[in-house]
Amino acid sequence: MTTASSDRPPCCLELGGVDQETAAELGAAAHRICPYSKAARGNIPVTVTAVAG
């Protein structure tokens, strides 16, 4: 597993059919509503990376 920082678990998304800006917006939105992200919020810093594919 490759992370941006050794103490941040990654959340890597590859989204087809959208541009990079939309991919980043969708990744951020998913992170805001994801039950696992909500449970970890404030306890575990997570790096979200979204790539248009």
PDB file of N, CA, C and O in Angstrom:
ATOM      1  N   MET A   1       0.853  -1.161   0.000  1.00  0.00           N
ATOM      2  CA  MET A   1       0.000   0.000   0.000  1.00  0.00           C
ATOM      3  C   MET A   1       0.904   1.231   0.000  1.00  0.00           C
ATOM      4  O   MET A   1       1.835   1.326   0.800  1.00  0.00           O
ATOM      5  N   THR A   2       0.629   2.158  -0.888  1.00  0.00           N
ATOM      6  CA  THR A   2       1.388   3.392  -0.967  1.00  0.00           C
ATOM      7  C   THR A   2       0.539   4.535  -0.449  1.00  0.00           C
ATOM      8  O   THR A   2      -0.605   4.702  -0.871  1.00  0.00           O
ATOM      9  N   THR A   3       1.088   5.320   0.460  1.00  0.00           N
ATOM     10  CA  THR A   3       0.352   6.461   1.011  1.00  0.00           C
ATOM     11  C   THR A   3       1.157   7.730   0.822  1.00  0.00           C
ATOM     12  O   THR A   3       2.377   7.691   0.665  1.00  0.00           O
ATOM     13  N   ALA A   4       0.454   8.866   0.840  1.00  0.00           N
ATOM     14  CA  ALA A   4       1.119  10.149   0.730  1.00  0.00           C
ATOM     15  C   ALA A   4       1.939  10.431   1.982  1.00  0.00           C
ATOM     16  O   ALA A   4       2.976  11.092   1.918  1.00  0.00           O
ATOM     17  N   SER A   5       1.480   9.937   3.099  1.00  0.00           N
ATOM     18  CA  SER A   5       2.163  10.095   4.373  1.00  0.00           C
ATOM     19  C   SER A   5       2.039   8.770   5.107  1.00  0.00           C
ATOM     20  O   SER A   5       1.023   8.085   4.985  1.00  0.00           O
ATOM     21  N   SER A   6       3.047   8.408   5.857  1.00  0.00           N
ATOM     22  CA  SER A   6       3.037   7.097   6.500  1.00  0.00           C
ATOM     23  C   SER A   6       1.930   6.940   7.535  1.00  0.00           C
ATOM     24  O   SER A   6       1.602   5.814   7.906  1.00  0.00           O
ATOM     25  N   ASP A   7       1.340   8.050   8.018  1.00  0.00           N
ATOM     26  CA  ASP A   7       0.299   7.941   9.035  1.00  0.00           C
ATOM     27  C   ASP A   7      -1.101   8.209   8.486  1.00  0.00           C
ATOM     28  O   ASP A   7      -2.047   8.308   9.267  1.00  0.00           O
ATOM     29  N   ARG A   8      -1.261   8.328   7.183  1.00  0.00           N
ATOM     30  CA  ARG A   8      -2.570   8.602   6.592  1.00  0.00           C
ATOM     31  C   ARG A   8      -2.969   7.475   5.645  1.00  0.00           C
ATOM     32  O   ARG A   8      -2.322   7.267   4.619  1.00  0.00           O
ATOM     33  N   PRO A   9      -4.028   6.749   5.983  1.00  0.00           N
ATOM     34  CA  PRO A   9      -4.488   5.729   5.051  1.00  0.00           C
ATOM     35  C   PRO A   9      -5.057   6.389   3.799  1.00  0.00           C
ATOM     36  O   PRO A   9      -5.722   7.421   3.893  1.00  0.00           O
ATOM     37  N   PRO A  10      -4.803   5.808   2.634  1.00  0.00           N
ATOM     38  CA  PRO A  10      -5.289   6.425   1.406  1.00  0.00           C
ATOM     39  C   PRO A  10      -6.718   6.009   1.069  1.00  0.00           C
ATOM     40  O   PRO A  10      -7.179   4.932   1.444  1.00  0.00           O
ATOM     41  N   CYS A  11      -7.377   6.865   0.377  1.00  0.00           N
ATOM     42  CA  CYS A  11      -8.662   6.547  -0.230  1.00  0.00           C
ATOM     43  C   CYS A  11      -8.497   6.950  -1.684  1.00  0.00           C
ATOM     44  O   CYS A  11      -8.607   8.129  -2.017  1.00  0.00           O
ATOM     45  N   CYS A  12      -8.232   5.979  -2.557  1.00  0.00           N
ATOM     46  CA  CYS A  12      -7.928   6.253  -3.960  1.00  0.00           C
ATOM     47  C   CYS A  12      -9.107   5.849  -4.835  1.00  0.00           C
ATOM     48  O   CYS A  12      -9.566   4.707  -4.800  1.00  0.00           O
ATOM     49  N   LEU A  13      -9.586   6.808  -5.617  1.00  0.00           N
ATOM     50  CA  LEU A  13     -10.722   6.577  -6.500  1.00  0.00           C
ATOM     51  C   LEU A  13     -10.305   6.826  -7.938  1.00  0.00           C
ATOM     52  O   LEU A  13      -9.582   7.781  -8.219  1.00  0.00           O
ATOM     53  N   GLU A  14     -10.753   5.977  -8.847  1.00  0.00           N
ATOM     54  CA  GLU A  14     -10.580   6.228 -10.272  1.00  0.00           C
ATOM     55  C   GLU A  14     -11.973   6.266 -10.881  1.00  0.00           C
ATOM     56  O   GLU A  14     -12.697   5.270 -10.861  1.00  0.00           O
ATOM     57  N   LEU A  15     -12.346   7.427 -11.425  1.00  0.00           N
ATOM     58  CA  LEU A  15     -13.684   7.636 -11.950  1.00  0.00           C
ATOM     59  C   LEU A  15     -13.625   7.847 -13.457  1.00  0.00           C
ATOM     60  O   LEU A  15     -12.939   8.752 -13.934  1.00  0.00           O
ATOM     61  N   GLY A  16     -14.335   7.022 -14.198  1.00  0.00           N
ATOM     62  CA  GLY A  16     -14.371   7.152 -15.647  1.00  0.00           C
ATOM     63  C   GLY A  16     -15.506   8.048 -16.098  1.00  0.00           C
ATOM     64  O   GLY A  16     -16.533   8.156 -15.428  1.00  0.00           O
ATOM     65  N   GLY A  17     -15.311   8.689 -17.240  1.00  0.00           N
ATOM     66  CA  GLY A  17     -16.366   9.479 -17.845  1.00  0.00           C
ATOM     67  C   GLY A  17     -16.535  10.873 -17.274  1.00  0.00           C
ATOM     68  O   GLY A  17     -17.514  11.552 -17.584  1.00  0.00           O
ATOM     69  N   VAL A  18     -15.591  11.316 -16.438  1.00  0.00           N
ATOM     70  CA  VAL A  18     -15.663  12.667 -15.869  1.00  0.00           C
ATOM     71  C   VAL A  18     -14.295  13.325 -15.989  1.00  0.00           C
ATOM     72  O   VAL A  18     -13.282  12.647 -16.162  1.00  0.00           O
ATOM     73  N   ASP A  19     -14.277  14.660 -15.896  1.00  0.00           N
ATOM     74  CA  ASP A  19     -13.000  15.371 -15.908  1.00  0.00           C
ATOM     75  C   ASP A  19     -12.390  15.356 -14.504  1.00  0.00           C
ATOM     76  O   ASP A  19     -13.039  14.929 -13.550  1.00  0.00           O
ATOM     77  N   GLN A  20     -11.154  15.818 -14.380  1.00  0.00           N
ATOM     78  CA  GLN A  20     -10.432  15.759 -13.104  1.00  0.00           C
ATOM     79  C   GLN A  20     -11.128  16.571 -12.021  1.00  0.00           C
ATOM     80  O   GLN A  20     -11.208  16.126 -10.876  1.00  0.00           O
ATOM     81  N   GLU A  21     -11.629  17.745 -12.358  1.00  0.00           N
ATOM     82  CA  GLU A  21     -12.298  18.586 -11.358  1.00  0.00           C
ATOM     83  C   GLU A  21     -13.535  17.883 -10.803  1.00  0.00           C
ATOM     84  O   GLU A  21     -13.769  17.901  -9.595  1.00  0.00           O
ATOM     85  N   THR A  22     -14.319  17.270 -11.672  1.00  0.00           N
ATOM     86  CA  THR A  22     -15.515  16.543 -11.236  1.00  0.00           C
ATOM     87  C   THR A  22     -15.128  15.333 -10.397  1.00  0.00           C
ATOM     88  O   THR A  22     -15.783  15.038  -9.397  1.00  0.00           O
ATOM     89  N   ALA A  23     -14.073  14.632 -10.793  1.00  0.00           N
ATOM     90  CA  ALA A  23     -13.601  13.475 -10.024  1.00  0.00           C
ATOM     91  C   ALA A  23     -13.223  13.899  -8.611  1.00  0.00           C
ATOM     92  O   ALA A  23     -13.565  13.216  -7.645  1.00  0.00           O
ATOM     93  N   ALA A  24     -12.519  15.022  -8.482  1.00  0.00           N
ATOM     94  CA  ALA A  24     -12.125  15.513  -7.159  1.00  0.00           C
ATOM     95  C   ALA A  24     -13.350  15.899  -6.331  1.00  0.00           C
ATOM     96  O   ALA A  24     -13.408  15.607  -5.137  1.00  0.00           O
ATOM     97  N   GLU A  25     -14.320  16.549  -6.956  1.00  0.00           N
ATOM     98  CA  GLU A  25     -15.542  16.945  -6.239  1.00  0.00           C
ATOM     99  C   GLU A  25     -16.324  15.720  -5.774  1.00  0.00           C
ATOM    100  O   GLU A  25     -16.816  15.685  -4.647  1.00  0.00           O
ATOM    101  N   LEU A  26     -16.438  14.717  -6.643  1.00  0.00           N
ATOM    102  CA  LEU A  26     -17.170  13.498  -6.276  1.00  0.00           C
ATOM    103  C   LEU A  26     -16.438  12.732  -5.171  1.00  0.00           C
ATOM    104  O   LEU A  26     -17.074  12.182  -4.271  1.00  0.00           O
ATOM    105  N   GLY A  27     -15.119  12.697  -5.237  1.00  0.00           N
ATOM    106  CA  GLY A  27     -14.343  12.037  -4.185  1.00  0.00           C
ATOM    107  C   GLY A  27     -14.530  12.707  -2.837  1.00  0.00           C
ATOM    108  O   GLY A  27     -14.692  12.033  -1.820  1.00  0.00           O
ATOM    109  N   ALA A  28     -14.508  14.037  -2.827  1.00  0.00           N
ATOM    110  CA  ALA A  28     -14.707  14.780  -1.578  1.00  0.00           C
ATOM    111  C   ALA A  28     -16.123  14.566  -1.040  1.00  0.00           C
ATOM    112  O   ALA A  28     -16.313  14.407   0.166  1.00  0.00           O
ATOM    113  N   ALA A  29     -17.111  14.563  -1.929  1.00  0.00           N
ATOM    114  CA  ALA A  29     -18.501  14.357  -1.506  1.00  0.00           C
ATOM    115  C   ALA A  29     -18.689  12.954  -0.932  1.00  0.00           C
ATOM    116  O   ALA A  29     -19.357  12.777   0.087  1.00  0.00           O
ATOM    117  N   ALA A  30     -18.103  11.972  -1.585  1.00  0.00           N
ATOM    118  CA  ALA A  30     -18.211  10.590  -1.095  1.00  0.00           C
ATOM    119  C   ALA A  30     -17.575  10.463   0.286  1.00  0.00           C
ATOM    120  O   ALA A  30     -18.104   9.770   1.156  1.00  0.00           O
ATOM    121  N   HIS A  31     -16.451  11.127   0.482  1.00  0.00           N
ATOM    122  CA  HIS A  31     -15.763  11.078   1.776  1.00  0.00           C
ATOM    123  C   HIS A  31     -16.624  11.727   2.877  1.00  0.00           C
ATOM    124  O   HIS A  31     -16.604  11.280   4.024  1.00  0.00           O
ATOM    125  N   ARG A  32     -17.371  12.774   2.525  1.00  0.00           N
ATOM    126  CA  ARG A  32     -18.228  13.442   3.511  1.00  0.00           C
ATOM    127  C   ARG A  32     -19.394  12.568   3.952  1.00  0.00           C
ATOM    128  O   ARG A  32     -19.802  12.642   5.111  1.00  0.00           O
ATOM    129  N   ILE A  33     -19.948  11.734   3.055  1.00  0.00           N
ATOM    130  CA  ILE A  33     -21.144  10.968   3.406  1.00  0.00           C
ATOM    131  C   ILE A  33     -20.882   9.495   3.722  1.00  0.00           C
ATOM    132  O   ILE A  33     -21.781   8.803   4.199  1.00  0.00           O
ATOM    133  N   CYS A  34     -19.691   9.013   3.471  1.00  0.00           N
ATOM    134  CA  CYS A  34     -19.358   7.606   3.700  1.00  0.00           C
ATOM    135  C   CYS A  34     -19.423   7.275   5.199  1.00  0.00           C
ATOM    136  O   CYS A  34     -18.812   7.974   6.007  1.00  0.00           O
ATOM    137  N   PRO A  35     -20.151   6.223   5.575  1.00  0.00           N
ATOM    138  CA  PRO A  35     -20.254   5.862   6.996  1.00  0.00           C
ATOM    139  C   PRO A  35     -18.897   5.527   7.623  1.00  0.00           C
ATOM    140  O   PRO A  35     -18.677   5.820   8.799  1.00  0.00           O
ATOM    141  N   TYR A  36     -17.993   4.924   6.866  1.00  0.00           N
ATOM    142  CA  TYR A  36     -16.669   4.607   7.399  1.00  0.00           C
ATOM    143  C   TYR A  36     -15.865   5.884   7.621  1.00  0.00           C
ATOM    144  O   TYR A  36     -15.155   6.007   8.619  1.00  0.00           O
ATOM    145  N   SER A  37     -15.974   6.831   6.697  1.00  0.00           N
ATOM    146  CA  SER A  37     -15.293   8.110   6.857  1.00  0.00           C
ATOM    147  C   SER A  37     -15.850   8.868   8.053  1.00  0.00           C
ATOM    148  O   SER A  37     -15.096   9.475   8.815  1.00  0.00           O
ATOM    149  N   LYS A  38     -17.160   8.835   8.218  1.00  0.00           N
ATOM    150  CA  LYS A  38     -17.782   9.511   9.358  1.00  0.00           C
ATOM    151  C   LYS A  38     -17.300   8.904  10.675  1.00  0.00           C
ATOM    152  O   LYS A  38     -17.038   9.630  11.634  1.00  0.00           O
ATOM    153  N   ALA A  39     -17.185   7.590  10.723  1.00  0.00           N
ATOM    154  CA  ALA A  39     -16.745   6.915  11.948  1.00  0.00           C
ATOM    155  C   ALA A  39     -15.294   7.253  12.285  1.00  0.00           C
ATOM    156  O   ALA A  39     -14.931   7.350  13.457  1.00  0.00           O
ATOM    157  N   ALA A  40     -14.466   7.430  11.256  1.00  0.00           N
ATOM    158  CA  ALA A  40     -13.047   7.690  11.465  1.00  0.00           C
ATOM    159  C   ALA A  40     -12.737   9.169  11.627  1.00  0.00           C
ATOM    160  O   ALA A  40     -11.664   9.524  12.115  1.00  0.00           O
ATOM    161  N   ARG A  41     -13.660  10.040  11.227  1.00  0.00           N
ATOM    162  CA  ARG A  41     -13.417  11.494  11.239  1.00  0.00           C
ATOM    163  C   ARG A  41     -13.001  11.961  12.626  1.00  0.00           C
ATOM    164  O   ARG A  41     -13.639  11.633  13.627  1.00  0.00           O
ATOM    165  N   GLY A  42     -11.926  12.727  12.666  1.00  0.00           N
ATOM    166  CA  GLY A  42     -11.417  13.244  13.929  1.00  0.00           C
ATOM    167  C   GLY A  42     -10.467  12.288  14.629  1.00  0.00           C
ATOM    168  O   GLY A  42      -9.733  12.696  15.530  1.00  0.00           O
ATOM    169  N   ASN A  43     -10.469  11.022  14.227  1.00  0.00           N
ATOM    170  CA  ASN A  43      -9.598  10.027  14.852  1.00  0.00           C
ATOM    171  C   ASN A  43      -8.467   9.584  13.936  1.00  0.00           C
ATOM    172  O   ASN A  43      -7.337   9.382  14.380  1.00  0.00           O
ATOM    173  N   ILE A  44      -8.782   9.434  12.659  1.00  0.00           N
ATOM    174  CA  ILE A  44      -7.811   8.939  11.691  1.00  0.00           C
ATOM    175  C   ILE A  44      -7.801   9.892  10.499  1.00  0.00           C
ATOM    176  O   ILE A  44      -8.805   9.995   9.795  1.00  0.00           O
ATOM    177  N   PRO A  45      -6.689  10.594  10.254  1.00  0.00           N
ATOM    178  CA  PRO A  45      -6.633  11.454   9.079  1.00  0.00           C
ATOM    179  C   PRO A  45      -6.539  10.602   7.812  1.00  0.00           C
ATOM    180  O   PRO A  45      -5.723   9.683   7.742  1.00  0.00           O
ATOM    181  N   VAL A  46      -7.359  10.899   6.827  1.00  0.00           N
ATOM    182  CA  VAL A  46      -7.390  10.134   5.584  1.00  0.00           C
ATOM    183  C   VAL A  46      -7.093  11.060   4.412  1.00  0.00           C
ATOM    184  O   VAL A  46      -7.587  12.187   4.361  1.00  0.00           O
ATOM    185  N   THR A  47      -6.292  10.586   3.481  1.00  0.00           N
ATOM    186  CA  THR A  47      -5.992  11.322   2.267  1.00  0.00           C
ATOM    187  C   THR A  47      -6.860  10.772   1.146  1.00  0.00           C
ATOM    188  O   THR A  47      -6.759   9.592   0.809  1.00  0.00           O
ATOM    189  N   VAL A  48      -7.715  11.615   0.560  1.00  0.00           N
ATOM    190  CA  VAL A  48      -8.586  11.208  -0.539  1.00  0.00           C
ATOM    191  C   VAL A  48      -7.960  11.666  -1.842  1.00  0.00           C
ATOM    192  O   VAL A  48      -7.670  12.850  -2.014  1.00  0.00           O
ATOM    193  N   THR A  49      -7.752  10.729  -2.763  1.00  0.00           N
ATOM    194  CA  THR A  49      -7.203  11.032  -4.078  1.00  0.00           C
ATOM    195  C   THR A  49      -8.163  10.513  -5.130  1.00  0.00           C
ATOM    196  O   THR A  49      -8.463   9.320  -5.173  1.00  0.00           O
ATOM    197  N   ALA A  50      -8.647  11.412  -5.981  1.00  0.00           N
ATOM    198  CA  ALA A  50      -9.562  11.026  -7.059  1.00  0.00           C
ATOM    199  C   ALA A  50      -8.899  11.337  -8.393  1.00  0.00           C
ATOM    200  O   ALA A  50      -8.340  12.417  -8.585  1.00  0.00           O
ATOM    201  N   VAL A  51      -8.967  10.378  -9.315  1.00  0.00           N
ATOM    202  CA  VAL A  51      -8.348  10.527 -10.632  1.00  0.00           C
ATOM    203  C   VAL A  51      -9.395  10.258 -11.695  1.00  0.00           C
ATOM    204  O   VAL A  51     -10.113   9.260 -11.629  1.00  0.00           O
ATOM    205  N   ALA A  52      -9.484  11.144 -12.672  1.00  0.00           N
ATOM    206  CA  ALA A  52     -10.387  10.931 -13.809  1.00  0.00           C
ATOM    207  C   ALA A  52      -9.759   9.844 -14.679  1.00  0.00           C
ATOM    208  O   ALA A  52      -8.572   9.895 -14.999  1.00  0.00           O
ATOM    209  N   GLY A  53     -10.572   8.870 -15.052  1.00  0.00           N
ATOM    210  CA  GLY A  53     -10.019   7.749 -15.815  1.00  0.00           C
ATOM    211  C   GLY A  53     -10.630   7.574 -17.150  1.00  0.00           C
ATOM    212  O   GLY A  53     -10.251   6.665 -17.889  1.00  0.00           O
TER     213      GLY A  53
END
